[in-house]
């Protein structure tokens, strides 16, 4: 079962010449996480789409003119909403992990070996 990604409109992922477009590595990872969890049967695609539509609608009503639209920030927020709704994670866990990642220096886009020690 693969995610129905050949959709159009506000929930459609950004594309260029028919190919998905990711500005940063985290965007492709967020995309891949959602698709993988869907394909594993953790949630239905309509559940995810509804969460994404809700996040986009909320952004449209609260965004300031200076705030750039970032599809994958909304995608990731929608994934978090779905996972919290399923009880897979709590909002506190999401907030704590977000804060930890936000405190990393720029360019530090890989796991710290101290976070996950490997047995010798």
C-alpha positions, 0 to 999 in steps of 0.5 A: 500500500503506497500513499496516494501522493498524486493529488492536487491542491493545498495538500499536494507536496511541492513538485518541480517537473513532476518530482517532489522538491525538498529544500532541506534534508529534514523535509525529506525525512519528515515526508518519509516518516509520514509515508512509512508510518502510513504504509505500516498501517499506523494511520489512514491517509485520510486521517493524515490529510485531514490533519494537514488540511487543518494545519494549513487552514490554521496557518492561513488564518494566523500567519503574518505577511512576513511569515513564509509558508513552509509546507513541510513544517505544516506536514510535520506538525500534521504528523505530530497531531496524528501521532498524538491522536493515536497515543503514540507520543504525547504533546510533552514528548514532542515539545521536549524533542523539538526544544532539544533539536532547536538547541543544536547548532546550525549545520548539526543535522545528524545524531550525536553519538552520545545520544545513542551509544553503541556497544563496543 
